[in-house]
Amino acid sequence: MAEEIVYRHTVEGLFRSIGSRLTPDLKLRLREVGMDLDAEVPPNTSRQVFAEALRITVQHLHPEAPAEEGYRRLGVGIIQGLAQTQLGKALMSMWPIFGPERVVVRIQESFETVNNYQKSELISRGPADHLIRVSECNGNPGYLRGIIEASLARAGARNLRVEPADFDGQGCSYRVRWDP
């Protein structure tokens, strides 16, 4: 089996979203686990290094929060950071037009573009009621939960509920519902 890797755009997007909160101390801690943000980000980062970098980043940015909430906040931050880029602004301006039903499909599809090992599946149970299954959530279901919540909120989902279930330490399912 090929090495499991996370693509450069995923790493760059994560740390761009952190902005000024990317302190010298956080950079040092990340360098110690193999992620040197002062060097050019390599085309690929190992799965283990990325998962450890997420854990360290959550602890640094949200030390007061339970781990799942810290990961969720980091996921929300990814979408907020994306909205600050030219491409992100253009893309997200279309989400309310597309609406949550189309955006939930795009979210599920995008989960498979961040690395070479994650598989995802969308099961629609009806309007505004879906299940997203992912084979990997980097050690905590909160991160993808935050991405799902922030994306669908921007798409106009009202009374949004994203409930992780069946987390087995690696994969997770997310029940995603909102008022139609």
C-alpha positions in Angstrom: 0.0 0.0 0.0 1.2 3.5 -0.8 2.2 5.9 2.0 -0.8 7.6 3.4 -0.3 11.4 2.8 -2.1 14.7 3.3 -1.8 17.1 0.4 -0.1 20.4 0.6 -3.3 22.5 0.1 -4.8 20.9 3.2 -1.8 21.8 5.4 -1.5 25.3 3.9 -5.3 26.0 4.3 -5.2 24.9 8.0 -2.3 27.1 9.0 -3.4 30.0 6.9 -6.8 29.9 8.7 -5.0 30.3 12.1 -3.4 33.6 11.0 -1.7 35.5 13.8 -2.5 32.8 16.3 0.4 30.8 14.7 2.9 31.8 17.4 6.6 31.0 17.5 5.8 28.5 20.3 3.3 26.7 18.2 5.6 26.6 15.3 8.4 25.1 17.5 6.0 22.4 18.8 4.9 21.6 15.2 8.6 21.4 14.0 9.3 18.9 16.8 6.8 16.5 15.3 8.0 17.0 11.7 6.0 19.9 10.4 8.3 22.9 9.8 6.1 25.8 8.8 9.1 28.1 8.3 10.2 25.9 5.4 8.3 25.5 2.2 5.4 23.1 2.8 6.2 19.9 1.1 3.8 18.5 -1.5 2.8 15.8 0.9 2.7 15.3 4.7 2.4 11.9 6.3 -0.9 11.1 7.9 0.7 10.6 11.3 2.4 14.0 11.2 -0.8 15.8 10.2 -2.9 14.1 12.9 -0.3 15.0 15.5 -0.1 18.6 14.2 -3.9 18.9 14.5 -3.7 17.6 18.1 -1.0 20.1 19.0 -2.7 23.0 17.3 -6.0 22.3 19.1 -4.2 22.1 22.5 -2.4 25.4 21.7 -5.4 27.3 20.4 -8.1 25.9 22.7 -6.5 24.7 25.9 -9.6 25.4 28.0 -11.9 23.4 25.8 -12.6 19.7 25.8 -10.7 18.1 22.9 -13.8 17.5 20.7 -14.9 21.1 21.0 -11.3 22.3 20.3 -11.2 20.2 17.1 -14.7 21.5 16.2 -13.5 25.1 16.6 -10.5 24.4 14.4 -12.8 23.0 11.7 -15.0 26.0 11.8 -11.9 28.1 11.5 -10.9 26.4 8.3 -14.1 27.6 6.7 -13.7 31.1 8.2 -10.1 31.2 6.8 -11.2 30.0 3.4 -13.7 32.9 3.3 -10.8 35.3 3.6 -9.2 34.2 0.4 -10.2 35.4 -3.1 -11.1 31.9 -4.3 -12.9 31.2 -1.0 -15.0 34.4 -1.2 -16.0 33.6 -4.8 -16.9 30.0 -3.9 -18.8 30.8 -0.7 -20.8 33.5 -2.4 -22.5 30.8 -4.3 -23.3 28.5 -1.4 -26.5 30.3 -0.4 -27.6 30.1 -4.0 -26.8 26.4 -4.2 -28.5 25.8 -0.8 -27.6 23.3 1.8 -28.8 20.2 -0.2 -26.2 20.8 -2.9 -23.5 22.0 -0.5 -23.8 18.9 1.6 -22.9 16.8 -1.5 -19.9 19.0 -2.2 -18.7 18.7 1.4 -18.8 15.0 1.2 -16.9 15.0 -2.1 -14.3 17.5 -0.8 -13.4 15.2 2.1 -11.8 12.8 -0.4 -9.6 15.6 -1.9 -7.5 16.4 1.2 -5.5 13.2 1.3 -4.9 9.9 -0.5 -6.6 7.6 2.0 -9.9 9.0 3.2 -13.1 7.6 1.8 -16.5 9.2 2.4 -20.1 8.4 1.6 -23.2 10.4 1.6 -26.5 8.7 2.5 -29.5 10.9 1.9 -32.5 10.0 4.1 -34.7 12.7 2.7 -34.7 16.5 2.4 -32.4 18.1 5.0 -31.5 14.7 6.6 -28.2 13.0 5.6 -25.6 10.8 6.9 -21.9 11.4 6.0 -19.6 8.5 6.7 -15.8 9.1 6.6 -13.1 6.5 7.0 -10.8 8.9 8.8 -11.2 12.0 11.0 -7.7 12.6 12.3 -8.2 11.2 15.8 -11.3 13.3 16.7 -14.7 13.7 15.1 -14.9 17.4 16.1 -12.7 18.7 13.3 -14.9 17.5 10.4 -18.0 18.3 12.4 -16.8 22.0 12.5 -16.2 22.0 8.8 -19.7 20.6 8.1 -21.4 23.0 10.5 -19.7 26.1 9.2 -20.2 25.2 5.6 -23.9 24.4 5.8 -24.5 27.5 8.0 -23.0 29.6 5.2 -25.2 27.8 2.7 -28.3 28.8 4.7 -29.1 25.7 6.8 -31.5 26.7 9.6 -31.6 24.9 12.9 -28.6 22.9 11.8 -27.7 19.8 13.8 -24.5 17.8 13.1 -24.2 14.7 15.4 -21.1 12.5 15.3 -21.8 8.8 15.8 -20.0 5.5 15.6 -16.5 7.0 16.1 -14.1 4.1 16.3 -10.9 6.1 16.8 -10.5 6.5 13.1 -13.7 6.7 11.1 -16.9 8.4 12.0 -20.5 9.0 10.8 -22.2 12.4 11.0 -25.9 12.7 11.1 -26.6 16.1 9.4 -30.1 17.6 9.7 -31.6 21.1 9.4 -35.1 22.6 9.0 -36.1 22.2 5.3 
